[in-house]
Amino acid sequence: MRLSALSPTLFPLLLSLVSGCAPKEEPAQMQQPSLVRDYYQDAKPVLDRYCNGCHSEGGIGHFSLASYSAAKVYGSLIKSQVESGDMPPWPPSSDSLPLRYSRQMAPQDKQILLDWIKDGAQEGDPTAKPRVVIPPAEVPPPPRADLKIDMGVTYQPNKKLSDDYRCFVIDPNPSGTGGMPEDAWVRAGAVKPGNDAIDHHVIVFVIPAASAAAVKKKDADEAGPGYTCLGGPGTNNTSFLIGWAPGGVGVRLPETDGMPVKKGSIFVMQVHYNVHNDNGKGDRTVADLEITKTPPQYLVYSLPFANPDQLKIPAGDADAVQYISVPVGLIIKQLKLPGNEITIQSVTPHMHLLGTQISTMVGNQPLVAIPKWKFHWQQSYLLQEPFVAKSDQVLSLECHYNNSADNQPVIGGVKQTPREVTWGEGTGDEMCLSFIGIRVPRVSP
């Protein structure tokens, strides 16, 4: 008989005869009982760590997940949002450089939550110890409140809007000459939302002395506290200082660094209110800034990277693109920086309602790439390690927009008709912008 004709079932016996011993019978494997996840031991620690900061009574989330009954009711929604990566909200993709203060759910924690839902969302024993121990979120030490950025009033959002974008002018020296009385450097800062139910995001801008009067006029020309704004404070002559979004944290620079705020500068605090959650309590958000009057070794600037004149989004185009690039060497030359490189610490991408994706890159390396842009979830992203860009490299920004009929915003209850969209501050305008936080040695005067 040819070997190839042997039945596969005879091979174990044939091998045993060749080796001179009978085949051994394998012992039966012990069947391990599968672990059934429950709420108190497994799901609750995950929800507390990633979700309940927003999804609790009085929080910005539209519903609470802080009890077993609530979490079970929303089990299918939790599953779809966690699987898609839409929640917790952390838009940067894995192609981005490693970032500080991430809200992204760790893969093992995501699986625990999904397994709990798959296992039937069991409640378990409220007195049992959690099986899951999750390290706390990374949080910087809070700032010393050397300067408080305070809107000064309790603002009641406009209930006629679904989203109210309001800018408040803060002059740190209103009874004197106006603006900062002297040069200062911000080392740390944190926003303290005044009403978690309606505060969706907050951005603090620095307005230099040359633009202070124009911004104050915007405030004076509109009734009530502050003035309406969307993309920014209404002037291109500004710089991003600090920001906040639910789950976000403050910022703290090394002792050697500082963000310069020149003499005469004022501040504008932009607050996005989610009026859908209005609880009638109003809002008085403040921000604490830790400053030093001693010039630091390194200065941290937030540079706007954009090309407003070239932004043209054709009506009906479902994937319009603006691509901007500039040699790093040209940035060094224009800013009159020493050396042949720049050190990038942070990236703050920004578009409006038609944006679909945005990526800030050096060469082929994405610094921060956001493949699913959501206007309501935008913030500044701090790199875990500063990125050194050489003079022979290219800094680029790529923005995509959907200007089709299906993707038009609803303004005043009316769905808009597609039109050519260009750069602007208004609701129906757009931007392709990235604030680049760079760190440079301070040059003594």
Legacy VTK file of the C-alpha trace (Angstrom):
# vtk DataFile Version 3.0
C-alpha trace
ASCII
DATASET POLYDATA
POINTS 445 float
0.000 0.000 0.000
1.280 3.417 -0.885
1.831 5.779 2.074
-0.272 8.451 0.470
-3.265 6.122 0.434
-3.286 5.633 4.207
-6.264 7.053 6.046
-5.292 10.108 8.125
-6.735 8.344 11.176
-4.026 5.659 10.930
-1.067 8.038 11.210
-1.060 8.222 15.061
-1.131 4.425 15.274
1.599 4.021 12.631
3.858 6.459 14.488
3.350 4.652 17.754
4.301 1.309 16.202
7.462 2.805 14.728
8.441 4.190 18.132
7.642 0.889 19.788
4.899 2.079 22.130
1.132 2.293 22.086
-0.555 5.661 21.680
-1.251 7.477 24.922
-4.728 8.610 25.709
-4.820 12.352 26.370
-6.480 13.363 29.644
-9.763 15.189 29.324
-9.379 18.980 29.537
-11.090 20.678 32.458
-13.706 23.070 31.122
-13.143 26.470 32.748
-16.336 28.357 33.493
-16.523 31.531 31.423
-16.458 34.829 33.329
-19.778 36.636 33.245
-19.300 40.372 33.540
-21.637 42.336 35.817
-22.298 46.011 36.506
-20.794 46.496 39.955
-17.619 44.459 39.511
-16.864 45.282 35.885
-18.941 47.888 34.042
-19.271 50.521 36.768
-15.513 51.143 37.157
-15.255 51.643 33.379
-18.264 53.967 33.217
-17.026 55.969 36.211
-13.593 56.390 34.656
-14.600 57.341 31.110
-18.269 58.363 30.972
-19.853 59.632 34.163
-17.908 62.881 34.290
-20.380 64.062 31.638
-23.196 61.480 31.861
-24.398 62.200 35.384
-27.255 64.218 36.847
-26.684 67.860 35.908
-23.821 67.032 33.523
-23.336 68.069 29.908
-24.347 64.572 28.720
-27.974 64.279 27.643
-28.586 61.430 30.109
-27.054 59.845 33.199
-25.159 56.553 33.290
-24.409 56.777 37.005
-26.750 53.963 38.098
-27.261 50.355 37.088
-30.809 50.931 35.814
-29.733 53.857 33.620
-26.683 52.054 32.222
-28.773 48.995 31.350
-31.422 51.059 29.559
-28.750 52.654 27.350
-26.791 49.432 26.791
-27.331 49.283 23.020
-26.427 52.963 22.620
-23.296 52.505 24.737
-22.312 49.560 22.529
-22.706 51.471 19.254
-20.945 54.601 20.515
-18.023 52.728 22.081
-17.544 50.439 19.068
-17.534 53.404 16.680
-15.100 55.339 18.872
-17.475 58.318 19.071
-17.532 57.992 22.857
-15.681 58.877 24.925
-15.044 61.865 22.650
-11.413 61.745 21.539
-11.263 62.661 17.835
-7.512 62.196 17.055
-6.672 58.989 15.222
-3.923 56.548 16.170
-1.857 58.012 13.314
-1.341 61.117 15.448
1.711 61.476 17.627
1.178 60.346 21.254
-0.845 63.028 23.050
-1.188 64.086 26.689
-4.449 63.897 28.666
-6.157 61.443 26.338
-9.824 60.583 26.953
-9.570 57.537 24.699
-10.826 54.318 26.253
-8.119 51.671 26.630
-8.820 48.573 24.457
-9.071 46.255 27.475
-11.546 48.589 29.200
-13.627 48.844 26.032
-13.794 45.053 25.828
-14.946 44.774 29.451
-17.835 47.156 28.767
-18.818 45.371 25.549
-18.604 41.963 27.249
-20.891 43.191 30.035
-23.510 44.209 27.472
-23.065 40.950 25.545
-23.504 38.950 28.766
-26.918 40.506 29.287
-25.980 43.584 31.323
-26.159 41.699 34.621
-26.364 43.773 37.817
-24.272 41.674 40.207
-23.703 42.250 43.907
-23.512 45.921 44.975
-21.286 44.931 47.918
-18.761 42.986 45.810
-15.342 44.493 45.216
-14.647 45.634 41.648
-12.715 43.176 39.496
-11.517 46.102 37.401
-8.995 48.668 38.620
-8.338 51.475 36.117
-5.569 54.052 36.569
-6.972 57.576 36.991
-6.902 60.057 34.140
-3.740 62.094 33.664
-4.278 65.527 35.211
-1.731 68.363 35.570
-1.325 70.179 38.901
-3.837 73.062 39.103
-2.594 76.589 38.458
-2.024 79.189 41.117
-4.740 81.805 40.552
-2.525 84.830 39.951
-4.980 86.223 37.392
-8.650 85.282 37.164
-10.381 85.545 33.792
-13.977 86.158 34.845
-16.870 87.136 32.571
-18.180 89.167 35.503
-21.872 88.268 35.169
-24.128 85.242 35.186
-25.122 84.793 31.553
-28.457 83.283 30.524
-28.093 81.575 27.118
-30.387 82.553 24.267
-33.172 79.954 24.376
-34.138 80.695 20.784
-30.931 78.959 19.679
-29.983 75.315 19.979
-26.343 76.361 20.368
-25.334 79.775 21.687
-21.757 80.912 20.987
-20.900 83.882 23.193
-17.713 85.907 23.587
-17.011 87.831 26.783
-14.397 90.606 26.936
-12.198 90.631 30.033
-9.943 93.605 30.657
-7.516 92.841 33.510
-7.029 96.561 34.177
-10.307 98.326 33.317
-9.904 101.214 35.752
-6.364 102.008 34.655
-4.840 102.402 31.234
-6.561 99.234 30.052
-5.138 95.810 29.337
-2.262 94.051 31.055
-0.332 96.639 33.068
2.976 95.029 32.113
4.413 92.105 30.179
3.716 88.731 31.790
4.099 85.037 30.986
1.476 82.358 31.612
2.923 79.139 33.001
-0.287 77.258 33.768
-4.003 77.722 33.320
-7.337 75.979 33.807
-10.942 76.749 32.941
-13.619 76.259 35.608
-17.017 75.798 33.915
-19.814 77.608 35.699
-22.608 75.248 34.631
-21.720 71.691 33.600
-25.162 71.148 32.121
-24.781 73.750 29.366
-21.056 74.522 29.012
-19.916 72.659 25.909
-16.514 74.187 25.333
-14.534 77.252 26.360
-11.602 79.005 24.666
-9.602 81.877 26.135
-7.983 84.146 23.538
-5.361 86.864 24.025
-6.162 90.078 22.148
-3.171 92.408 21.663
-3.466 96.104 22.475
-3.785 97.051 18.784
-7.067 95.080 18.461
-8.505 95.685 21.919
-10.689 98.642 20.911
-12.280 96.756 17.987
-13.204 93.803 20.194
-14.610 96.074 22.896
-16.753 97.758 20.227
-18.255 94.371 19.271
-19.245 93.953 22.894
-20.712 97.463 23.134
-22.664 97.153 19.868
-24.629 94.087 20.966
-27.208 94.054 23.742
-26.572 92.006 26.835
-23.324 90.605 28.198
-20.741 89.759 25.544
-21.399 89.331 21.838
-22.266 86.548 19.390
-19.300 84.661 17.941
-18.610 81.290 16.344
-15.187 80.571 14.923
-13.308 82.978 17.154
-13.412 86.404 18.789
-13.988 88.251 15.524
-10.421 89.313 14.809
-7.575 87.453 13.157
-5.098 89.339 15.331
-5.371 86.977 18.282
-3.728 83.961 19.866
-5.145 80.865 21.534
-4.220 80.708 25.232
-6.086 77.849 26.945
-9.291 75.905 26.342
-11.649 73.395 27.861
-14.098 70.729 26.690
-15.886 68.099 28.839
-13.254 65.707 30.103
-10.503 68.180 29.271
-7.925 69.395 31.751
-5.798 72.474 32.275
-2.300 73.055 30.988
1.008 73.348 32.791
4.286 74.223 31.101
7.738 73.356 32.437
9.258 75.879 34.850
11.531 77.074 32.046
8.609 77.991 29.739
5.933 80.668 29.500
3.245 81.935 27.128
3.814 85.672 26.606
1.013 88.160 27.242
2.155 91.612 26.210
1.422 94.857 28.021
-1.954 96.285 26.971
-3.423 92.901 25.987
-6.969 91.953 26.967
-8.734 88.583 26.939
-11.800 87.158 25.240
-13.506 84.079 26.636
-15.610 82.208 24.088
-18.212 79.854 25.560
-20.326 77.436 23.545
-23.634 76.798 25.316
-25.741 73.706 24.624
-29.129 75.348 25.103
-30.899 71.997 24.774
-29.741 71.243 28.343
-30.599 74.684 29.769
-31.526 74.331 33.433
-32.262 78.011 33.971
-29.295 78.543 36.287
-27.194 80.534 33.831
-23.413 80.412 33.667
-20.444 82.270 35.057
-17.337 80.485 33.838
-13.909 81.591 35.017
-10.326 80.664 34.181
-7.341 80.756 36.515
-3.955 81.761 35.119
-0.662 81.213 36.877
1.728 83.885 35.674
5.288 84.928 36.184
6.759 88.370 35.655
10.247 86.951 35.368
11.107 86.326 31.708
11.361 82.542 31.175
14.116 80.729 29.324
11.715 79.576 26.586
8.677 81.265 25.065
5.627 79.290 23.913
3.672 80.895 21.062
0.451 79.792 19.419
0.882 80.510 15.705
-2.176 80.523 13.409
-1.463 78.385 10.324
-3.955 79.126 7.543
-4.463 80.626 4.083
-7.817 82.463 4.285
-7.742 83.986 0.786
-7.462 80.582 -0.899
-10.341 78.854 0.920
-13.094 78.209 -1.636
-15.652 75.431 -1.071
-17.885 74.960 -4.148
-21.637 74.608 -3.661
-22.697 70.952 -3.708
-19.158 69.538 -3.398
-19.262 66.578 -0.987
-15.473 66.430 -0.553
-13.878 69.801 -1.092
-10.263 70.028 0.063
-7.911 72.830 1.013
-4.262 71.892 1.282
-1.757 74.345 2.743
1.990 73.833 3.013
4.957 75.949 3.997
8.657 75.102 4.382
9.721 75.090 8.026
12.750 77.130 6.974
10.438 79.927 5.806
8.686 79.982 9.200
12.056 80.274 10.906
13.043 83.120 8.586
9.780 85.068 8.923
9.735 84.766 12.715
13.456 85.561 12.877
14.107 82.513 15.009
17.607 81.300 15.825
18.857 77.958 14.499
17.477 75.693 11.794
14.576 73.967 13.560
11.369 74.669 15.475
10.030 72.726 18.439
6.279 72.005 18.269
4.481 71.373 21.569
0.781 71.514 20.715
-1.729 71.602 17.858
-5.212 73.158 17.903
-7.138 72.320 14.700
-10.225 74.326 13.800
-12.988 74.218 11.177
-16.714 74.990 11.244
-19.860 72.981 10.518
-19.034 71.687 7.007
-15.686 70.177 8.058
-15.295 66.394 7.866
-11.593 65.746 8.513
-8.419 67.702 9.262
-4.762 66.784 9.579
-1.721 68.824 10.603
1.549 67.234 9.428
5.291 67.693 9.180
6.489 65.792 6.138
4.646 62.454 6.189
4.187 62.486 9.960
0.731 63.533 11.219
1.045 65.616 14.368
-2.700 65.525 14.986
-5.025 63.804 12.504
-8.801 63.926 13.005
-10.591 61.656 10.508
-14.139 62.441 11.781
-14.278 66.148 12.560
-16.932 67.198 15.040
-17.276 70.919 15.566
-18.670 70.399 19.063
-15.597 68.452 20.211
-12.582 70.630 19.540
-9.661 71.489 21.763
-5.916 71.994 21.921
-3.799 68.812 21.892
-0.506 68.694 23.781
2.142 66.325 22.411
3.624 63.861 24.891
7.061 64.733 23.551
7.817 67.975 21.661
8.346 67.409 17.938
11.423 68.964 16.363
10.781 70.097 12.782
13.872 70.762 10.673
14.254 73.685 8.279
14.250 71.373 5.221
10.896 69.821 6.193
7.410 71.016 5.225
4.546 71.880 7.581
1.161 71.136 6.010
-2.531 71.329 6.795
-5.269 69.437 4.961
-8.974 70.186 5.501
-11.935 68.340 3.968
-15.513 69.655 3.730
-18.912 68.286 2.786
-20.891 71.083 1.135
-23.577 68.824 -0.335
-27.297 69.529 0.081
-27.596 66.749 2.690
-24.948 68.303 4.943
-26.168 71.882 5.192
-26.544 73.419 8.657
-29.931 74.379 10.053
-29.931 78.089 10.925
-32.977 79.682 12.523
-34.899 76.458 11.938
-34.203 76.524 8.173
-31.933 74.043 6.397
-29.570 76.072 4.258
-29.150 75.776 0.486
-25.631 74.924 -0.736
-23.592 77.938 -1.814
-19.929 78.639 -2.336
-18.404 79.003 1.115
-15.320 81.047 1.888
-13.322 82.069 4.962
-15.208 83.946 7.683
-16.309 84.152 11.303
-20.021 83.558 10.671
-22.110 80.431 11.124
-22.320 79.857 7.375
-18.633 80.569 6.756
-15.688 78.195 7.135
-12.083 78.013 8.264
-9.100 75.778 7.640
-6.906 76.655 10.597
-4.454 75.062 12.981
-2.846 76.884 15.886
0.701 75.518 16.202
2.201 75.804 19.673
5.934 76.314 19.288
8.671 76.637 21.909
11.578 78.996 21.184
14.497 80.287 23.249
13.868 83.770 24.572
16.260 86.291 23.142
17.265 88.940 25.667
16.653 92.533 24.472
LINES 1 446
445 0 1 2 3 4 5 6 7 8 9 10 11 12 13 14 15 16 17 18 19 20 21 22 23 24 25 26 27 28 29 30 31 32 33 34 35 36 37 38 39 40 41 42 43 44 45 46 47 48 49 50 51 52 53 54 55 56 57 58 59 60 61 62 63 64 65 66 67 68 69 70 71 72 73 74 75 76 77 78 79 80 81 82 83 84 85 86 87 88 89 90 91 92 93 94 95 96 97 98 99 100 101 102 103 104 105 106 107 108 109 110 111 112 113 114 115 116 117 118 119 120 121 122 123 124 125 126 127 128 129 130 131 132 133 134 135 136 137 138 139 140 141 142 143 144 145 146 147 148 149 150 151 152 153 154 155 156 157 158 159 160 161 162 163 164 165 166 167 168 169 170 171 172 173 174 175 176 177 178 179 180 181 182 183 184 185 186 187 188 189 190 191 192 193 194 195 196 197 198 199 200 201 202 203 204 205 206 207 208 209 210 211 212 213 214 215 216 217 218 219 220 221 222 223 224 225 226 227 228 229 230 231 232 233 234 235 236 237 238 239 240 241 242 243 244 245 246 247 248 249 250 251 252 253 254 255 256 257 258 259 260 261 262 263 264 265 266 267 268 269 270 271 272 273 274 275 276 277 278 279 280 281 282 283 284 285 286 287 288 289 290 291 292 293 294 295 296 297 298 299 300 301 302 303 304 305 306 307 308 309 310 311 312 313 314 315 316 317 318 319 320 321 322 323 324 325 326 327 328 329 330 331 332 333 334 335 336 337 338 339 340 341 342 343 344 345 346 347 348 349 350 351 352 353 354 355 356 357 358 359 360 361 362 363 364 365 366 367 368 369 370 371 372 373 374 375 376 377 378 379 380 381 382 383 384 385 386 387 388 389 390 391 392 393 394 395 396 397 398 399 400 401 402 403 404 405 406 407 408 409 410 411 412 413 414 415 416 417 418 419 420 421 422 423 424 425 426 427 428 429 430 431 432 433 434 435 436 437 438 439 440 441 442 443 444
